[in-house]
Amino acid sequence: MKEVVHKKLNELQATAICGNDISSSCLYVSALTIMYAGQYAWISLLLVGVVLFLFRKIYGEVVGALPLNGGAYNVLLNTSSKRLASVAATLTVLSYMATAVISASEGMHYLHNIVPNINIAIATVIVLLIFTGLAIVGIGESAIVAVVIFITHLTTLSLLVLASVWFIFMNGLDVFNMNWNLPITSGTIVNALFLGFSAAMLGISGFESSANFVEEQKQGVFPKTLRNMWAIVSFFNPVIALLLICIIPMAQVGEHQESLLAFLGETTGGSWLAYLISVDAVLVLCGAVLTSFVGVSGLLNRMTLDRILPNYFLKQNKRGSNYRIIISFLILCISVLLVTKGEIVALAGVYTFSFLAVMGLFGIGNLLLKFKRKKLPRPEKARGISVVVAVALIVTAFIGNMELNINSFYTFLQYLIPAFGFVAIMLNRSLIIRLLIDALEYFYKPLRRMVITSNRYLSKMNIKIPSQEFVFFTKGDDVAIINKVMQYVENNESTKKLKIVNINKDNDNNDLLISDLKVLDRAYPEIDIEFIELEGVFGPEIIDELSTKWNIPKNFMFIGSPGDRFSYRVSELGGVRLIM
């Protein structure tokens, strides 16, 4: 069978995929921030740029040390427990779901301004179907579409900025002076900046996306995507907000909130520029839909490999795309669209609170990485105080958004709780199956035929799930670490079999290790420990060999945290997880 060769994304392609999401915020975040911060909106947006600057190094350190798909899920999986990692993954999926539906719907609202006869709901479904097809075709082909949209968007925004600067040069700053001297609608300047900052944080949704498909990017591309996204948002969002305050009377901002940039374009450049901005809005919002499909595909594939989701989702097509994940995500998006009846306000709460929680958890993951993985090599480091400040600002924005719209927070919880319930069932399915078997045996006589059929099926599952073997590669010099490994496996993995492997290149005597493992075998009676000693040098080759020989996926293999002298990067080990 011919091996599938995945195309790696270059800087422009990777930036375009995640940049379309974050840069689409320019279309609505300025208006939203002005509604709360008034004439100080541009300062709130500059503060958001500072937060993003702090998170550049936070993301750079974590993904540099653990360059695997999954974002916040990946770092928490390798520094904490699978349960906490699953919380981050669930929040990320909810964020992607909301992003896809909102972006597709808002894009079709802009299209409705150009083509009044379209049905927005049907058009939204068509957009979701189109980008489902692109995602199934493959990430390389999807990237071509993303690049075209991205370049068009940046060109359009640049034209709008130039037209606005020329308009101010020709007409002066009378409107700015009038707006600047208006009373503050939110009370004090501090409160206005606080509420404006909280609303403006919606403008950085998408920054986390690059970390979810880092394995599809060429070496060294990831930190450049962070830099590029930071530069785009930190320039365009505050500049456009300031230009709006200089050109548009504050009273008219609310009237044109849904298409404020198109109104700015018409004011400064004429109808052609307004039309161009509307077309650009349709394209870039559709590009944000593509970001959701690409990001969720990488994340859910990783979760499935880690047995949080059923193996059903691992099936790939000839191009290497996880089409079952993509189609399932499409069904989820369409169902949400139908449930909300096209009213996207309810999903906006899911959108905002989900990605803020994800970024906060990523910051916590960075702190855990510093504490638990001190020796793990990383290309750059974020200072601890910077991480604490960044997480504190995220918490501030989360609280601020609760103050802005508490009903949206309640809607967020309504989506979050069922999602957590499903993941909790998957994580505890072995226990649930055993309880079901006991319950069926209790009702054996009155429901004999149904019980026998169900019991056979459940019994097979009860045998299959814990039969998956796991591997831990040990240096053989610290039984305390192996004890912690046993505790982790017992608390986080549904397995009864663990191979302890020592790659012995110096013919060291392992009698003491074997004796200690016998003690651990008695201490953990539910886990069958098998000690294997092999000659050779630990590295990607022997991992590949053992994974094939034993039919054990590499993400079911663990190592301790490597030091600075380790010969390989974690990404070169093919998905082997850090456990201690």
FIMAR-225485 format. One record per residue: residue in three letters; z, y, x of N, C-alpha, C in turn. Coordinates in pm, whole numbers, plus 50000, padded with zeros to 5 digits. Each point is the difference from the previous one (the first is absolute). Example, Ala and Ser with C-alpha at 12.3 -4.5 7.8 and 13.67 -1.06 7.14 Angstrom:
// FIMAR-225485
ALA507804943151319500005011949911500005012050090 SER499285010549965500065011950082500735010949923 
// end
This chain:
// FIMAR-225485
MET500004988050084500005012049916500005012450087 LYS499115009349971499895012150080501185009249975 GLU500635004950109501175008649987499585013949952 VAL500795005549908499725013349948500415010550103 VAL499085008750037500285010650096500255013049923 HIS501205005250013500365012249929499595012250082 LYS499415009749934499645012550066501245008850012 LYS500215005050122501125009150022499555014449974 LEU500895007649940499675013749962500215009650116 ASN499065009450016500185010350102500835011649942 GLU500205010550080500895011049960499515006949873 LEU498725003049993499465007049883500134991449874 GLN499664987250011500054991149883501444998349949 ALA500924997450092501394998049959500595012949943 THR499695011350063500495012949950499435002949863 ALA498744996649979499365002749871500654991949888 ILE500304987350026500574991449896501345005249953 CYS500905003450094501315005149958499955015149978 GLY499075006950068499915014649988499505004649865 ASN499164992049934499535003849867501155001049901 ASP500984991250016501175000349911500835012450025 ILE500415002050125500915011050029499315013749988 SER498725000750034499315012949993499595003649857 SER499964990149911499715003249860501115008349937 SER501185000050066501125007849948499695014949997 CYS499065004550085499635014250002499505004649863 LEU499514990749919499415003749871501065003549896 TYR501234995550021501015002449896501355004750053 VAL500314997450127501365002750047500285015050013 SER498995008050031500225014450012500405006049865 ALA499264996149895500325005049866501404995549958 LEU500314987450028501294994449962501145007350071 THR499825002750129501045006650078500185014549957 ILE498915006849970500085013949954500765001049868 MET499864990049916500705000149871501525000550019 TYR500494994350111501464999350022500475010250104 ALA499215002250105500435008950109499365013749994 GLY499045001849909499365013049985499355004750129 GLN500275012450038499375006050117500454993850132 TYR501034991449995500504993550122499474985750014 ALA499024996549920499484986349999499464995950137 TRP499355009250068499414996550130501084996450102 ILE501215005949987501094996650091500504985849971 SER500114996649871500394986349963499024989950057 LEU498725003349995498984990950050500034999050152 LEU500395010850067500194999450145501184990850036 LEU501055000549919501154991250022499594985349987 VAL499114997349905499484986349985499244995850126 GLY499275009450059499314997250126500974996350111 VAL501195006450001501034996850098500514985749979 VAL500244996449874500454986349968498974989850049 LEU498745002949975498944990950040499924999050153 PHE500275011150068500004999850146501094990650052 LEU501185000549938501094990950039499614985549975 PHE499334997449888499644986349966498854994750084 ARG499255008750066498954995350091500604991050108 LYS501075004450062500614992150106500784988149945 ILE500575001849880500734988949938499054988349975 TYR498855003049938499004989749974499394995050132 GLY499775009250093499404996250128500864990350078 GLU501325002350000500914991050071500054986249936 VAL500164999849868500144987249931498734991650010 VAL498865005949968498754992450000499544997050142 GLY500365008850095499704997150140500754987850049 ALA501244998449953500814988550039499634987549922 LEU499665001949870499674988749912498665002849931 PRO498894998750072498695003749945499424989549905 LEU500684998249888499584990349899499915006849865 ASN499124994949913499885005649866501334999449925 GLY500185009349908501194999349915500835012549996 GLY499835009250096500735012649996501514998149999 ALA500665006049900501464999249989500454985649984 TYR499224992049927500334985849983500064992950134 ASN499055002850087499924993350129501215003250087 VAL500365012850010501115003750088501324994649947 LEU500215000449868501254994949944500074984850008 LEU498854993349991499984985450013500434995750140 ASN499655008250099500314996750139501305006050050 THR500695007849917501255006150044501164997749904 SER499714995449877501084998049903499804986649928 SER500055000049869499834987749923498705000349920 LYS499564988349958498784999149921500185007049865 ARG501224999949947500265006449870499795015150008 LEU500555006450104499835014450015498535003350027 ALA499334991650080498585002150026499194999049871 SER500414990849912499304998349873500165012249910 VAL501155006650009500215012449925498975010450043 ALA499845001650132499035009750051498584996249959 ALA499684987150004498664995549962499725002749852 THR500984997449915499845002349857499765014749971 LEU500775008650066499825014549983498615004350047 THR499534994250108498675003450052498914995949903 VAL500124988149943499004995349903499995009049877 LEU501185003849952500085009249886499335013350032 SER500225004750122499385012650042498484998950001 TYR499494988850054498554997950002499424998849859 MET500724992949915499554998449862499865013549931 ALA501055008250013499985013249938498935008950061 THR499854999150132498985007950070498614996849948 ALA499694987249988498674995849956499695005149859 VAL500954998249908499765003849860499945015249986 ILE500955007050062500025014649989498755006150064 SER499654995450119498845005750070498714997649922 ALA499834987749949498794997049923499945008649873 SER501115001249932500045007749876499785014950025 GLU500705005550102499845014250030498585003050047 GLY499424990850077498615001850042499065000749882 MET500254991749899499155000249881500255012549914 HIS501205005750008500255012849932499155011150063 TYR499904999950134499145009750067498544997749963 LEU499614987049992498624996949963499725004449858 HIS501024999449915499835004449860499665014849992 ASN500465007950098499655014250004498525002050031 ILE499434990350072498585000950037499134993449893 VAL500464988149954499264992449898500934998449879 PRO499995009249906500975000249890499954987949907 ASN498904992749999499844989249901500614986650043 ILE500534998950121500514987050045501334996749933 ASN500234986949983501294995249952500894997650122 ILE501095007750013500814999750121500624986350024 ALA500504993549895500654987050015499014989450051 ILE498814999649937498984990350043499535002950142 ALA499795012950029499565004050134501044996250106 THR501285001249965501074996350093499954985250033 VAL499804991649898499884985650021498794996950088 ILE498895006849977498794997850080500255003350147 VAL500715011050024500345003850138500844989150067 LEU500994995049928500854989250054499174987650030 LEU499054996849913499134988450022499115001950123 ILE499455012050016499125002850114500754998250132 PHE501205005450008500734999150126500644986350021 THR500184992649892500364985850015498884992650072 GLY498775002749956498844993950064499875003650146 LEU500225012850032499925004450139501054993250086 ALA501214998949946501094993650076499704985250023 ILE499394993449902499654985850014498884998150101 VAL499055009350002498894999150095500525000150144 GLY501045007950026500595000250135500415013850043 ILE501005000650088500555012850040499025008250083 GLY499134993450077499025007450079499045007849913 GLU499484993349896499085006649908500735010749918 SER501254997349962500795009949928500205012450085 ALA500174998250130500265011250090498815009650006 ILE498794994749988498815008650002500045009749882 VAL500324994949882500125008449882501135010250019 ALA501134995450054501155008950022499665011450095 VAL499244997150105499635010350098499135010849936 VAL499034995949920499125009749932500835009249910 ILE500894994049923500865007849910500895009550080 PHE500574994950108500945007750081499335012350062 ILE498844998050060499295011150064499585010449895 THR499534995249885499625009249891501215008249956 HIS501154993649989501215006849954500445010950099 LEU500054996550129500435009850100499025011750009 THR498724997049985498995010850000500205009349881 THR500234994449884500215007949879501245008850011 LEU501104994250049501235007850017499805011250101 SER499264997350106499735010350102499185011449941 LEU499004996649919499195010449933500875008549907 LEU500924993449929500895007349909500905009750078 VAL500544995450112500865008750082499205011950054 LEU498804997450051499175010950054499615010049892 ALA499634994849882499635008949889501205008449956 SER501174994250000501225007149958500385010750102 VAL499894996850131500305009850104499035011849990 TRP498724997149978499015010749984500295008549877 PHE500424993749892500345007249877501165009850025 ILE501024995450073501145008550031499575011650090 PHE499134997050097499515010350091499255010949923 MET499274996049896499215009649922500835007149893 ASN501044993649947500725005649885501445004250029 GLY500504997350118501355004450035501104990949948 LEU501255004450013501184991849969500785005449880 ASP499325006549907500715005449883500654988949917 VAL499284988949980500534989049920501204993750072 PHE499914998650132501124994450076501255008649985 ASN499845013150015501155009149986500624999049861 MET499144998849898500514998749864500774986849983 ASN499434989150050500674986949987501294999550082 TRP499975005950118501154999450089501225007249942 ASN499775010349922501085007949944500464995249862 LEU499444989049951500444994549872501404994150012 PRO500784999849894501334993650004499864984950021 ILE500994994250065499974985650030500364992349873 THR499104991549956500204992749874501094989450009 SER500284995150121500984989250017501385005350040 GLY500255012849983501315005650034500025005950138 THR500614992850096500085004850138498834994950083 ILE499825006450116498934995650091500274985750047 VAL501284997050029500354986650048499654989549895 ASN500335002649874499714990449893498494998649979 ALA499305011350012498544999649986499374991450110 LEU500485001750124499484992150112500364985249984 PHE501214997349949500454986249978499124993049897 LEU499815006449885499184993849895498544999150043 GLY499535010650068498624999750049499794989150102 PHE500964998350091499944989450101499994986249934 SER500844998149900500074987049930498674996849933 ALA499415010149933498704997849935498904997950104 ALA500085007450111498954999450102499974986750074 MET501124992650000500034987050067499024990249939 LEU499565002649878498964991849939498725000650083 GLY499865010950077498795002250079499884991150122 ILE501044992350035499884991350118499914985349962 SER499874997249870499794986349959498684995050059 GLY500054988850064498844994650070500234999350150 PHE501025007350049500284999850143500434986050046 GLU500634992649907500494986650035498884989649999 SER498825003749948498944990049979499474994050129 SER499885008350104499414995050125500794988350058 ALA501335000249982500844989350054499784986849928 ASN499425000449880499804987749922498724992750037 PHE499115006450077498804992650046499775002450149 VAL501105000950077499905002750143499284988950075 GLU500094987549952499344988950068498495000849989 GLU499505007849905498555001749986499485011550085 GLN500895006850073499615011550082499864996150147 LYS499115006750069499844997550143501255004550076 GLN500134994950122501155003350084500095015250020 GLY501195005749977500235014250024499585009249888 VAL499454994649891499515008449891501155004949911 PHE501004991549977501055003249904500685013550024 PRO500515002950120500665013050019499065011949979 LYS498714997850024499035010749976499825002849851 THR500104989449917499915002249856501195008349951 LEU501194997550057501185007849964499825014650039 ARG499515002250121499775013850046498985007149912 ASN498934993149967498945006349921500485003549859 MET500744990649937500505002749866500995011750001 TRP500875000350101500975011050012499285013450015 ALA498985000450085499275012450025499315005049873 ILE499374991049928499275003949878500955005749896 VAL501094993049972500945004349897500735012750042 SER500405000750128500775011550047499165012750004 PHE498684998550010499145011949999499565003749859 PHE499324990849933499365003649874501005003149888 ASN501064992249985500905002149886500685013750002 PRO500675004150110500615013349999498995011450001 VAL498864998050070498995010650006499405002649862 ILE499674989149929499425001749867501015006449905 ALA501274995950012501045006249915500115014950028 LEU499965003850127500085014250036498785007749951 LEU498824994050011498785006449951500045001849849 LEU500544990249929500145001249855500895011749962 ILE501095001650074500935011149972499345013550032 CYS499095000050096499295012350037498895003649902 ILE499494990349924498785002249920500244998749850 ILE500814990249957500184997049858501325005949950 PRO499995008549897501265004749940500844988149953 MET501295000950024500894988849971499924995449854 ALA499775009349911499934996649857498834990649970 GLN498935000650081498834991649976500114986150063 VAL500984998150089500164987050067500294989149898 GLY500955002649909500364990149899498854996749907 GLU499175010149968498884997949909498964990650058 HIS499854999950133498974991950065500604989350092 GLN501204995349966500734990850087499224987250029 GLU499334994349900499324987150019498765001150088 SER499425011750010498805001850084500085013350073 LEU501155002650063500245013050061499065002950116 LEU499684990050081499125002550114498585002949954 ALA499584993749891498685003249946499985014549950 PHE501085004549940500115013949954500015009550120 LEU500694996150108499995008250122498605000750058 GLY499294988749998498634999950050499085008949920 GLU500174999649867499165008649915500315014750023 THR501265003350024500415013950023499475005250133 THR500034991650103499645004650134498544997850038 GLY499394989649945498634996950043498994998949888 GLY500484999149877499084998949888499984985949942 SER499164998049900499974987349927499574988350087 TRP499145002550100499554989150087501164993750076 LEU500935008650048501144994950074500974992649908 ALA500175005249879500864993149902499434986249967 TYR498684999449984499344987249971500154990350118 LEU499835005150122500134991750120501424994450011 ILE501015008249970501394995650007500284989349894 SER499425001649883500194990049895499404986550040 VAL498785000550057499364987650046500814993750113 ASP500475008550092500824995150111501294993649948 ALA500595006149898501244994749942499774985949945 VAL498894998049933499674986849946499904989850114 LEU499295003950107499774990850111501294996550073 VAL500805010350035501174997450083501104992949921 LEU500115002849871500984992849919499594985349985 CYS498694997649994499534986150000500264993550136 GLY499915008050107500334994950133501464995850010 ALA500885007249929501434996349997500194986549930 VAL499124997049903500044986849935499704989150102 LEU499015002550084499644990350105501164997950096 THR500715010850035501174998850087501024990349941 SER500215001149871500974991349933499594985350010 PHE498724997249977499534986150004500094994250140 VAL499625008050101500064995150139501454997950043 GLY500865009849970501414999050039500724988549934 VAL499804998349869500714989649927499514986250041 SER498744998950039499464987150044500704995450127 GLY500165009150098500684996450123501464996649978 LEU500665007749914501434997849975500254986949925 LEU499274997649890500244988049919499604987350075 ASN498985001050086499634988550082501164996350093 ARG500625010150059501154997550089501174994249921 MET500275005249881501104994849917499754985549958 THR498744996849974499664986349961500204990450117 LEU499605004350119500204991850120501494997250023 ASP500835009549960501454998650018500664993249880 ARG499184994549908500484992149885500815008349899 ILE499775012949997500615008249895499134999449875 LEU498704998250020499064998349889499374986150010 PRO499454994749890499404986650002498814999150096 ASN499804988250059498894997850093498635001849937 TYR499975000549869498755002049925499245012250051 PHE500725010150045499385012750039499384999750139 LEU500174989250075499494999550137498504996950009 LYS499404995649891498594996450000499135011950041 GLN499074997750092499115010650048498544996449973 ASN499165010449991498564997749988499374999450140 LYS498694999050006499314998550128500185012150091 ARG500305011449941500195012350079501445002050043 GLY500874990549965501395000950041500865008549910 SER499525003649881500785008249907500844991249909 ASN501225004249975500894992849908499675004149856 TYR498924994349948499465004749873500954997449882 ARG500824989650010500944997449890501085010949993 ILE500425004850115500955011150002499365012449939 ILE498775002850040499315012149954499774999549849 ILE499554988449949499754998749856501325000849922 SER501054994150052501305000649932500505014549994 PHE499785007450108500405014050003499185008149898 LEU498724996849988499165006649899500564997549860 ILE500324987549969500544996649868501295007749973 LEU500845000950102501265007349986499735014849971 CYS499055005950072499685014249979499455002549860 ILE499094991549955499415001749867501064998149892 SER500894990450019501054997849900500915012149990 VAL500305006150114500855012049999499285011549931 LEU498715001150025499215010549935500024998349849 LEU499894987449955500014997349855501385002649940 VAL501044996050072501355001849948500345014849985 THR499595008050099500295014449996499015007849913 LYS498944992949950498985006149915499355012350066 GLY499844999150130499355010850073500895011850030 GLU501264999649956500925011050028500654997350136 ILE499595007550098500374997150138501345006350038 VAL500555008549915501265006750032501104989850029 ALA500044989149921501034989850019499884993550138 LEU498754997450043499814993650130500275009450117 ALA499965013049976500255009650107501394998150059 GLY500964996449915501354997450048500044987950091 VAL499304989449961499914988050084499385003550135 TYR498965007949994499255004450118500915007350099 THR500715010149952500815008450087501204992550057 PHE500794994049913501244993750045499734987750085 SER498914992849973499684988050078499725003450145 PHE499095009550022499625002550139501105007450076 LEU500825008049931501155006250068501004989450043 ALA500244990349913500924989150035499454991750116 VAL498684997750000499374992450109500165007250133 MET499775013150001500135007550125501455000450047 GLY500945001249905501404999650037500394986750062 LEU499534989049941500294986650054499344998050136 PHE498845006250020499344998950130500845006850107 GLY500585011649965500885006750094501234991650032 ILE500574993549899501144991050021499584988350089 GLY498794994949976499474989350084499895004250146 ASN499625012650024499925005150136501374999950067 LEU501045004349926501364999950055500464985750031 LEU499684990649911500354986050024499274994650123 LEU498755004250017499214995850116500675004850129 LYS500485012449999500685005550117501274992150031 PHE500714996149896501294993350016499844985250035 LYS499084993149934499874985550016498914995850099 ARG499075008850030498874996450086499875010050115 LYS501105002550068500015010250105499004996950112 LYS499864987050033499164996250114498524998349963 LEU499705000849871498614997849958499125011550048 PRO498944997250075499145010750051499335007849886 ARG499875012950018499345008749900499355011650072 PRO498815004449956499275010650070500665013649991 GLU500765002549895500685012849984501304997949924 LYS500925009650014501294998949933500335012949926 ALA500534998449880500505011449924501495001450029 ARG500455012250024501425002250027500824996549875 GLY501154994150022500854995849889500335011249904 ILE500315011850054500355011449914498815004349916 SER498794998850056498785003549924499804990549882 VAL500304987250023499864990149893501005002849888 VAL501245003050038501045002949901499635012449919 VAL499505010450066499595012249930498844997049905 ALA499034992250046498834996749917500424992349875 VAL500874990150017500474992149885500805008949905 ALA500815009050055500785009249917499095009049917 LEU498915004450058499045008549927499314992049889 ILE499724987150025499424991549897500984998349884 VAL501274997750033501034998749895500105013049921 THR499925011350070500035013149933498855001449901 ALA498804995950043498835000849912500154990649882 PHE500584988350023500214990349892500935006049893 ILE501115006050046500955006349908499355011849929 GLY499205007550075499315011449940499044996049890 ASN499304989050021499074995349896500734994649878 MET501204994650020500834996049886500395012349919 GLU500305010950071500365012449931498805006049927 LEU498824998750060498805005449938499634992549872 ASN500164986850002499594992149883500774986849998 ILE501144999949938500844988149995499344988949918 ASN499175003749901499314989849919499034991850085 SER499395006450099499104992750089500784989750082 PHE501225003550037500844990550075500334987949914 TYR500285002249874500284988849909498774991149984 THR498825006249994498764992249991499814991750127 PHE500315005950112499934992950129500884987549997 LEU501205001349948500924988649992499464989249905 GLN499325004249893499454990449904498934991250064 TYR499255005350095499004992050071500644992250115 LEU501015006150063500594994150119500804987449970 ILE500805000249894500904988949971499244986949973 PRO498955000049915499244987449982499344995250129 ALA499525009550082499374996150127501024993450092 PHE501195005850007501064993850080500364986349945 GLY499994998749867500324987249937499054989050043 PHE498695003250004499004990150040500214995850146 VAL500225009750088500214996950141501284992050019 ALA501045003449924501274992650010499814985349960 ILE499184997749898499714986249959499304992450112 MET499015006550065499284993450107500914997050120 LEU500905009350032500894998050114501044989049974 ASN500344998349873501044990249964499444988349920 ARG498714997250017499364990049914500554985950022 SER500424996950122500574986750025501264997949917 LEU500885009949999501234999249922499694999349851 ILE499035008249955499635000349858499434986549957 ILE499174994050086499404986949967501084989349987 ARG500975000350093501094990149992500815001749872 LEU500245012549960500745002649876499214995249879 LEU498675002050004499154995449889500004984849990 ILE499974993350115500034985449999501314995049938 ASP501115006250040501294996249943500045002549850 ALA499425011249956499995003449858499154990149921 LEU498854996150056499124990549931500664986349988 GLU500724995950102500694987249993501095000249893 TYR500605011749980501035001549898499404998149860 PHE498755005149981499344999049869499044988049995 TYR500254989950084499064989050017499704992649870 LYS501024996149926499804991549883499255006849886 PRO500405011849954499295006049886498575004450032 LEU499715002350127498665004950034499404991150109 ARG500054987049977499684990350105498625002050064 ARG498945000449919498645000550055499775013050079 MET500375011349940499785012850066500855000950127 VAL501214994749996500905000650114499454991950117 ILE499474988049971499484991550107498835006850071 THR499065005849922498845006950058500435012050084 SER500875008349942500455012050070500814996450123 ASN500824989649988500874996350110499194995050120 ARG498924992649972499144995350109499385011650076 TYR499505009749923499365011850062501015007950082 LEU501175002549943501035007750070500524992650122 SER500104986849989500484992050113499025000950118 LYS498704999749969499005001550106500145013550069 MET500185010649919500195013450057501285000750082 ASN501044993549951501295000250068499934993250137 ILE499094990350012499804993350128499075008250090 LYS498975005949942498975006950076500505012950065 ILE500745008249922500395013250049500864999250126 PRO501104992050000500824999550122499434991350110 SER498874993349976499434991250102499265007750109 GLN499725012949975499315008150100500885001550124 GLU499474996050115500765000750125499915014050062 PHE501075003950068500035012550075500264996750147 VAL499655009450087500134997850145500735011950061 PHE500934997150090500625010750080499844996550148 PHE499385009350074499834998150144501225005850071 THR500724991650071501225004250066499864999350151 LYS500685009150068500064999450146501014989650046 GLY500884995949904500964989550031501255004750068 ASP500255013250002501145004850077501095006449914 ASP499855000049869501015006749917500074993349863 VAL500994991449980500134992949873500445009549889 ALA500645011350037500415009849898498785005749928 ILE498925002150073498775005049938499434989549905 ILE500014987350042499494989449913500844998949874 ASN501315002250013500884999949882499605011149902 LYS499675011850054499555010949914498664996749934 VAL499164993050074498724995549944500244990849882 MET500944990750017500344990849892500505007549876 GLN500825010150023500535008049889498875007349928 TYR499065005550079498875007249941499144990649916 VAL499674988550056499154990349929500694995449872 GLU501294997150009500764995249884500025010549888 ASN500105012950038500155010749901498675005649950 ASN498904997850076498755006749966498814990949974 GLU500064987650047498834991349988500324987549919 SER499044995749919500154987749920499464988250081 THR500804995150093499554988950083501184991150036 LYS499694987450032501034990650046499664994750138 LYS498965005650063499564994750129499765011550098 LEU500624998950117499845010250105499824993250135 LYS498885003350064499754995050135500515010450100 ILE500884996050090500445008650110499194995950123 VAL499165009150048499064996750108500385007750125 ASN500094992750112500255006250131498824997250091 ILE499315010750039498884998850094500615000750140 ASN500124988750065500754998950126499034999650117 LYS499815011450064499045000550111500664997150136 ASP501345000850005500714998150127500804987050006 ASN499754991049903500714987249994501535001649997 ASP500465010149925501445002249988500654988749921 ASN501274997850027500754989749929500485005649866 ASN499644993549890500355004749866501084991549933 ASP500764992650080501024991349941501025007949919 LEU500435011650052500985008249929499425005149869 LEU498715004250002499345004949879499914988949896 ILE499654987950044499894988649907501354997049936 SER501065000650081501354997749949500385010649896 ASP499665012750029500325010849906499214998649870 LEU498754995550011499174998449880500554989049909 LYS500634989750060500624989549918501155005749919 VAL500745009450060501105006549928499435008449885 LEU498925007550028499385008349897499404991449888 ASP499484988550037499424991049900501074995549899 ARG501224997950050501094996349911500505012049920 ALA499925012050061500485012149933499075004349886 TYR498724996250011499025003749896499374987249947 PRO500724992549916499524986849956498745000649915 GLU499705011449936498835000949913498725002450077 ILE500115003050130498815002650082499904989250107 ASP498854993450004499744989550098499475006550128 ILE500784999450107499615006250127499344989550090 GLU498835003650052499294991350095499775007850129 PHE500544994950110499835006650130498804994250073 ILE499135009150048498804995750072499925007750131 GLU499854992750108499895006150132498584997850052 LEU499335010850039498624999150047499855006750135 GLU499114994950081499685006350127498905010249979 GLY500055010850074498965010049989500565014150006 VAL499165009749963500385014149999499835005349858 PHE501035006749950499955005249863498985011349991 GLY499144999349897499005010449979499114996749881 PRO498995008149974499124998149883499324986349997 GLU499654994750120499284987350003500854988549947 ILE501254999350046500854988949956500415001649854 ILE500105012649953500295002449858498844995149915 ASP498765003450042498814995349927499964984749996 GLU500294994050115499934985450010501014993349907 LEU501255004850001501044993949919499795002849852 SER499505012049968499745003349860498964990749940 THR498964997050080498954990849954500504985649996 LYS500704996150103500474986150011500994996549889 TRP500925009149972501054997449901499665005249861 ASN498875007049988499595005949872501105009349944 ILE500515008450089501015009849963499435014050024 PRO499875008349897499485013650019500845007850100 LYS499385009150073500715007350106501095009149945 ASN499855004549876501055008649944501234992049960 PHE499944986650015501194991649983500604996350135 MET499565007050104500554998050133500775012550041 PHE501174997950062500875011150037500225000450150 ILE500225012050052500455001750138501125010549999 GLY500795000050107500955010850017499275012650044 SER500675011249998499375012650037499645000050149 PRO498715001450037499614999750141500395012950072 GLY500154999250131500355011750080498795006950058 ASP500245009850087498915007950059499114991650091 ARG500544989050054499234991850094499164989349931 PHE500094999449868499214989949927498525002650020 SER499254989350024498605001350042499055003949888 TYR500434999149874499095002149888500585010149902 ARG499105006349925500435008249887500254990949880 VAL500905004049911500324991849883498744997049919 SER499075009649992498784998149922499124989050057 GLU500134997150131499184989650063500494985949966 LEU501184999049939500574986949968499564995049863 GLY499155007549932499364995249878500865000349875 GLY501065008349999500825000949879501354993350012 VAL500354995150121501334994350023501055010749972 ARG501054996349929501005009749957501175001050098 LEU500555012150010501225002350078501184997249909 ILE500954992350051501114996249912501355004750056 MET500105002050131501275004350058499745010550107 
// end
